[in-house]
């Protein structure tokens, strides 16, 4: 059970001509800052829809997470949650780009609990856990 919900709202994708990717990055960053201000150690980020291309959404979410984890306050676990195959694949590709040695598929079973990693970022989807 979660103790707080931080809801970040982004504008729907409009072809990439209205700074949508930057707005998504900023929304994720602000949500992480809000969680850090509440001294949370574990956060979950749902996959992005709103007609964002999967590669753009995943890249911006993970860029924001990777940048945030370099700050003095970082989370013990960050869960990236989604059950859509295309988003899972893009999360996996981008995780390898950011955290190459700490990323691997460990489960295809729903409900599998995520495991901690040495890089302090655990990523889990509804169907796959990526470490």
HELIX and SHEET records of a PDB file:
HELIX    1   1 UNK A   20  UNK A   37  1                                  18    
HELIX    2   2 UNK A   54  UNK A   68  1                                  15    
HELIX    3   3 UNK A   85  UNK A   99  1                                  15    
HELIX    4   4 UNK A  100  UNK A  102  5                                   3    
SHEET    1   A 2 UNK A  42  UNK A  46  0                                        
SHEET    2   A 2 UNK A  77  UNK A  81  1                                        
SHEET    1   B 3 UNK A 105  UNK A 107  0                                        
SHEET    2   B 3 UNK A 129  UNK A 130 -1                                        
SHEET    3   B 3 UNK A 123  UNK A 124 -1                                        
END                                                                             
